[in-house]
Amino acid sequence: MRPMRELPSALEHWEGLLRRMEGREVALFLDYDGTLTPIVPRPEDARLSDAMRATVAALSRRCPVAIVSGRDLPALKDFVRLEGTCYAGSHGFDIERPGGQAFQQPEGLALLPELDAAERELAEGLASVPGAGLERKRFSVAVHWRHVEEARVPEVERVVAEVLARHPRLRRSGGKKVFEVRPDIDWHKGRAVEWLLRELGLAHEGVLPVFVGDDLTDEDAFEALQGRGLGLVVRGDEARPTAADYALEDVEEVRRLLELLTARAEGRGDDAGALAVHI
C-alpha cells in the first residue's frame, strides 16, 4: 500500500489510463457515499445530484456499471434510481442485477437472527450516549458516532466490543465516523466485485474492471483488482495508506472521470482528450 498523497491523479494521467484500457471494455464499479455524493452529517441526506445521475446514466448505456455500497439495497436503489445498473448493497451481501435477478450471500442470511440480537443489545447499550445513532441494514448494523462528543467515543467502542464478545460470529468493520457490525465471513466489496464479474461474463482479459471508492471498506475491492484491474481512490480529507492505483480529489472529479469514460466508450477520443486537458 502507498500513502494517498503519493498516488498520481487519474485526471492528470488520463493518457496513461487510456493506454491501460486500450483494446478492452471497461466494467465500472462505484461506491456511493463520498464517491457519487459528498459525505453529509445525516446519511439520509446524501442524495445524488441530477448532474451526477445523468452522468452515470450516460455511461451505463455504454459499459457495465455497478454501484457497490455499504448502504442497504432498497435505500441504495432509491437514492440512485437508474435502470440497467447493478446494485450491490450491504457491502455486497445483497446484490440485484438488471431485470431483478437477485443474490443474497447464503452465510450472511444464516446469521440474520444473530444480527437481530446484536441490534437489540447495541440499542440498549448506546441509549445513554448522546449523539450515537443506530442504523439497521439487512446484513449489518451501523453505529454512527459522528455526533458523539469526542470524549465519549471510547464508550461507543466499548459497547460495540462487548456486544461482539457475546456474538463471535459477527465482527466490526470501520468507516467514516461509523462502526459496522456484520457477519464474520470472507465476503466484502472485493468478493462482490469478483462475483459480479463472473456472473456478468466479464471475468476475462477483454475487460478492465475499475473500482472507484473513498472509504476503508473500498480497500477490499482495490486489493481484489490488483494485477487485473484499476483502483481509484477519492482522497477527500483522509491520508491513509491505500491499495488504489490512482487518486481523485472529490466527487466533482469523479463526475469528470465518468465523462471521460463516456467519451471514450462513444469513440470520441478527441473530445475526451480535450476534456482531460481542460481539467
C-alpha positions in Angstrom: 0.0 0.0 0.0 1.1 3.6 -0.6 0.1 6.8 1.1 -2.7 8.6 -0.7 -0.7 11.7 -1.2 1.8 9.8 -3.4 -0.8 8.5 -5.8 -0.9 10.1 -9.3 -4.1 12.0 -10.2 -6.3 9.9 -12.5 -7.3 13.1 -14.4 -3.8 14.4 -14.8 -2.6 11.0 -16.0 -5.6 10.3 -18.3 -3.4 9.3 -21.2 -1.8 6.6 -19.1 -5.2 5.3 -18.1 -6.2 5.2 -21.8 -3.2 3.0 -22.5 -4.3 0.6 -19.8 -7.7 0.5 -21.3 -6.6 0.0 -24.9 -8.4 -2.8 -26.7 -10.5 -3.6 -23.6 -14.0 -2.9 -22.4 -14.3 -1.1 -19.0 -16.5 -2.5 -16.3 -17.0 0.2 -13.7 -17.8 -0.3 -10.0 -18.7 2.8 -8.0 -19.1 3.3 -4.2 -21.9 5.7 -3.3 -21.2 7.9 -0.2 -18.1 10.0 -0.7 -17.8 8.9 -4.3 -21.0 9.8 -6.1 -22.2 12.1 -3.5 -20.4 14.1 -0.7 -20.3 12.8 2.9 -23.0 14.6 4.8 -23.8 14.8 8.5 -27.1 12.9 8.1 -26.8 9.7 5.9 -30.4 10.1 4.8 -29.5 13.5 3.2 -26.9 12.0 0.8 -28.9 12.5 -2.3 -27.5 12.0 -5.8 -27.3 15.3 -7.8 -29.2 15.5 -11.1 -25.8 16.1 -12.8 -24.2 13.0 -11.3 -27.3 10.9 -12.1 -27.3 12.0 -15.7 -23.5 11.3 -16.0 -23.8 7.8 -14.5 -26.8 7.1 -16.7 -25.0 8.1 -19.9 -22.0 5.9 -19.1 -24.2 2.9 -18.0 -25.7 2.9 -21.5 -22.2 2.3 -23.0 -20.5 -0.1 -20.5 -21.3 -2.2 -17.5 -21.8 -0.1 -14.3 -22.4 -1.4 -10.8 -23.0 0.6 -7.6 -21.3 -1.2 -4.6 -22.1 0.3 -1.3 -22.4 -0.4 2.4 -26.0 1.0 2.3 -29.0 -1.3 2.4 -30.0 -2.3 -1.1 -33.5 -0.7 -1.1 -32.1 2.6 0.2 -29.3 2.5 -2.4 -31.7 1.9 -5.3 -34.0 4.7 -4.0 -31.0 7.1 -4.0 -29.6 6.2 -7.4 -32.8 5.5 -9.3 -31.2 4.2 -12.5 -32.4 1.3 -14.7 -29.9 -1.1 -16.4 -27.4 -0.8 -13.4 -26.3 -3.5 -11.0 -26.7 -2.7 -7.3 -24.7 -4.3 -4.5 -25.9 -3.2 -1.1 -24.7 -4.1 2.4 -21.0 -4.4 1.2 -22.0 -6.9 -1.4 -24.2 -9.2 0.7 -27.3 -8.2 -1.2 -27.0 -7.9 -5.0 -29.5 -7.1 -7.7 -28.8 -7.3 -11.4 -30.8 -5.5 -14.1 -34.1 -7.3 -14.6 -34.4 -8.0 -10.9 -32.1 -11.1 -10.7 -31.1 -11.2 -7.0 -28.3 -12.8 -4.9 -28.1 -12.8 -1.2 -24.9 -14.2 0.4 -26.1 -17.5 2.0 -23.8 -17.5 5.0 -24.9 -13.9 5.7 -28.6 -15.0 5.5 -28.0 -17.7 8.1 -26.6 -15.0 10.6 -29.6 -12.6 10.4 -31.0 -13.8 13.7 -27.7 -13.1 15.3 -27.6 -9.6 13.8 -31.1 -9.1 15.2 -29.9 -9.9 18.7 -26.8 -7.7 18.3 -29.0 -4.8 17.2 -31.2 -5.0 20.3 -28.1 -5.2 22.6 -26.5 -2.2 20.8 -29.6 -0.1 21.1 -29.7 -0.9 24.9 -26.0 -0.2 25.4 -25.9 3.1 23.5 -29.2 4.5 24.8 -27.4 6.7 27.3 -24.7 8.1 24.8 -26.0 11.4 23.3 -25.4 11.6 19.5 -24.9 7.9 18.9 -27.1 6.6 16.1 -28.1 3.1 15.1 -28.9 2.2 11.5 -30.1 -1.4 10.8 -29.4 -2.7 7.4 -30.4 -6.2 6.4 -26.9 -7.6 6.7 -25.3 -5.2 9.1 -25.9 -2.8 12.0 -24.2 0.6 11.6 -23.2 2.5 14.7 -22.8 6.2 13.8 -20.7 8.3 16.1 -20.2 11.5 14.0 -22.3 13.4 16.5 -20.9 11.9 19.7 -18.8 14.0 21.9 -15.1 13.1 21.4 -14.6 12.1 25.0 -17.4 9.5 24.8 -16.3 7.8 21.5 -14.4 5.2 23.6 -17.6 4.4 25.4 -19.2 3.6 22.0 -16.3 1.4 21.1 -16.6 -0.4 24.4 -20.3 -1.1 23.9 -19.7 -2.5 20.4 -16.8 -4.6 21.7 -19.0 -6.1 24.5 -21.8 -7.0 22.1 -19.3 -8.6 19.7 -17.8 -10.6 22.6 -21.3 -12.2 23.0 -21.6 -12.8 19.3 -18.3 -14.2 18.0 -19.8 -15.0 14.5 -20.1 -11.2 14.0 -17.3 -8.7 13.5 -16.7 -5.0 13.5 -15.6 -3.1 10.4 -14.9 0.6 10.1 -15.8 3.6 8.0 -16.0 7.3 8.2 -17.4 8.1 11.8 -19.1 4.7 11.8 -18.6 1.2 13.2 -20.4 -1.6 11.4 -21.3 -4.9 12.9 -21.7 -7.6 10.2 -21.2 -11.4 9.7 -17.6 -12.5 10.2 -17.2 -14.3 6.9 -14.9 -13.9 3.9 -17.3 -11.6 2.0 -16.9 -7.9 1.3 -16.9 -5.4 -1.6 -14.0 -7.2 -3.3 -15.8 -10.6 -3.2 -18.9 -8.9 -4.6 -17.0 -7.4 -7.5 -15.4 -10.8 -8.3 -18.9 -12.4 -8.2 -20.4 -9.8 -10.5 -17.5 -10.1 -13.0 -18.2 -13.9 -13.2 -22.0 -13.7 -13.3 -22.0 -11.0 -16.0 -19.5 -12.8 -18.1 -16.8 -10.1 -17.6 -14.1 -12.2 -16.0 -11.7 -12.3 -19.0 -8.8 -10.3 -20.5 -11.1 -8.3 -22.7 -12.5 -6.5 -19.7 -10.7 -4.0 -17.5 -12.6 -3.7 -14.1 -12.3 -0.3 -12.5 -13.4 0.4 -8.9 -13.8 4.0 -7.6 -14.3 4.5 -3.9 -13.3 6.6 -0.9 -13.7 4.5 2.3 -11.8 1.9 4.2 -14.3 -0.8 3.0 -13.4 0.0 -0.6 -9.8 -1.2 0.1 -11.1 -4.8 -0.2 -12.1 -4.0 -3.8 -8.8 -2.3 -4.6 -6.9 -5.3 -3.3 -9.2 -7.8 -5.2 -8.4 -6.0 -8.5 -4.7 -5.7 -8.1 -3.0 -7.1 -11.2 -6.2 -7.4 -13.1 -7.9 -4.0 -12.9 -7.6 -0.5 -11.6 -8.5 1.1 -8.2 -9.2 4.8 -8.0 -9.5 6.3 -4.5 -11.3 9.6 -3.7 -9.0 11.3 -1.3 -11.4 13.6 0.5 -9.8 14.7 3.8 -8.1 11.4 4.6 -4.5 10.4 4.2 -4.5 6.7 5.0 -2.4 4.1 3.1 -4.3 2.6 0.1 -4.1 -0.2 -2.4 -5.5 2.1 -5.2 -3.6 2.9 -8.3 -4.7 6.5 -8.9 -6.5 9.2 -7.0 -9.3 11.7 -7.5 -9.8 14.7 -5.2 -13.5 14.8 -4.7 -17.0 13.9 -6.1 -16.7 16.5 -8.9 -13.5 14.9 -10.1 -15.4 11.5 -10.1 -18.0 13.1 -12.3 -15.4 14.4 -14.7 -13.8 11.0 -14.9 -17.1 9.4 -15.8 -17.5 11.9 -18.6 -14.1 11.0 -19.9 -15.0 7.3 -19.8 -18.3 8.0 -21.7 -16.4 9.9 -24.4 -14.0 7.0 -24.8 -16.9 4.5 -25.0 -18.5 6.6 -27.6 -15.3 6.8 -29.6 -15.0 10.5 -29.1 -11.2 10.3 -28.4 -10.6 13.9 -29.4 -13.4 15.1 -27.1 -12.0 13.1 -24.2 -8.5 14.4 -24.7 -9.8 18.0 -24.9 -11.7 17.4 -21.6 -8.7 16.0 -19.9 -6.6 19.0 -21.0 -9.3 21.4 -19.8 -9.4 19.6 -16.4 
